């Protein structure tokens, strides 16, 4: 089977498996807590086990929590008001609805899922979310996480909960995350990963694939893919207690896995829940002549507009920055920095510029004659500076 056909085969299995979970509203594997879905009471038990609070769970629309989690990426992401957050593989909307409350009315929470049945379930849950929260700041988009229906540099944070391991092209998923993140944006992923390769019989089990196991890769491979995508500050934290807990609960998938393990081995010898955090560099050197991304250039232009007292400039670059996905928080930081520069004593800032660049800007004669600048080695200023005053005017 060629790689493309194999990838499509994996997507079909996952889409069918999770479509079935969405339709039946419970587990594809049994009544116990499981990564492939579970009954409402078991789903709540699992969510509490991995760190979701009772208040977060109580505020969710009915049916949003289907027990599909293996971690708490919302907590990892430390979301703030006014941010745009993207959830990869959003299912029934579990993490999106929690994230929506964190980013508030001026923020946005976007979920992407490739399973139409899951998307329909999530969109139906929006009505209850609006009624309970008073917020209208969530949306769900149909799409594959390898080809996100999201604009370049448009989100502040990306979260994902036990989904990336299901992808047949994980390096592409990491590249897509890097693409849609704003400069300085961050990633918080909870997933399953391998400590050592699984026995071949387990890899071939469809149930294990849908249950977030057979598609998992080594921890070291996860780190490599994140760094190869251009992400930095990559931190991986293993949470082996999750897998041990699943085995203790006699989950059907894990019982099948145990049956195919070497004698005396247990699932947590091979599988771990993994927290991954990373960020996109704020400055991206595309080449030697273009050291800043378009978004960063707009921030610089906003600062220059403040220093120059240019209202049209500020309005223009504010709208351009918005179009590039720059947050108001980042724009406010640029303004504050510009104000600090603007309020610095004239000669002090020029002396510092001389020191840093080797220029000759802090000439006392030039400072006393701001209209004409440095008289030494400069041509006589034009009428644009002196107007009709000629030799007796400002440049006299």
FENJO-V690420 format. One record per backbone hydrogen bond with DSSP energy under -1.0 kcal/mol. CO is the residue of the C=O (numbers start at 1). NH is the residue of the N-H. Records with the same first field share a line. If there is no record, write none. Layout:
CO: NH ; NH
This chain:
2: 6
3: 7
4: 8
5: 9
6: 10
7: 11
8: 12
9: 13
10: 14
11: 15
12: 16
13: 17
14: 18
15: 19
16: 20
17: 21
18: 22
19: 23
20: 24
21: 25
34: 37
39: 43
40: 44
41: 45
42: 46
43: 47
44: 48
45: 49
46: 50
47: 52
48: 51
53: 57
54: 58
55: 59
57: 60
61: 64
66: 38
72: 76
73: 77
80: 83
83: 108
84: 156 ; 157
85: 110
86: 159
87: 112
90: 93
93: 97
94: 98
95: 99
96: 100
97: 101
98: 102
99: 103
100: 104
103: 82
104: 107
108: 85
109: 139
110: 87
111: 141
112: 89 ; 90
113: 143
115: 119
116: 120
117: 121
118: 122
119: 123
120: 124
121: 125
125: 129
126: 130
127: 131
128: 132
129: 133
130: 134
137: 109
139: 111
141: 113
144: 147
148: 150
155: 182
156: 186
157: 86
158: 188
159: 88
160: 190
163: 166
164: 167
169: 173
170: 174
171: 175
172: 176
173: 177
174: 178
175: 179
176: 180
177: 181
179: 153
180: 154 ; 155
182: 185
185: 280
186: 158
187: 278
188: 160
189: 276
190: 162
191: 274
193: 272
194: 219
199: 202 ; 203
200: 204
202: 205
205: 209
206: 210
207: 211
208: 213
209: 212
213: 216
217: 194
218: 222
219: 223
220: 224
221: 225
222: 226
223: 227
224: 228
225: 229
226: 231
227: 230
232: 279
235: 277
237: 275
239: 242
240: 244
241: 245
242: 246
243: 247
244: 248
245: 249
246: 251
247: 250
251: 255
252: 256
253: 257
254: 258
255: 259
257: 260
258: 261
262: 265
266: 269
267: 270 ; 271
270: 195
272: 193
273: 239
274: 191
275: 237
276: 189
277: 235
278: 187
279: 232
280: 184
284: 286
290: 286 ; 287
293: 297
294: 298
295: 299
296: 300
297: 301
298: 302
299: 303
300: 304
301: 305
302: 306
303: 307
304: 308
305: 310
306: 309
310: 314
311: 315
312: 316
313: 317
314: 318
315: 319
316: 320
317: 321
318: 322
319: 323
320: 324
321: 326
322: 325
327: 331
328: 332
329: 333
330: 334
331: 335
332: 336
333: 337
334: 338
335: 339
336: 340
337: 341
338: 342
339: 343
341: 344
345: 349
346: 350
347: 351
348: 352
349: 353
350: 354
351: 355
352: 356
353: 357
354: 358
363: 367
364: 368
366: 369
369: 373
375: 378
382: 385 ; 386
383: 387
386: 389
389: 392
390: 393
393: 396
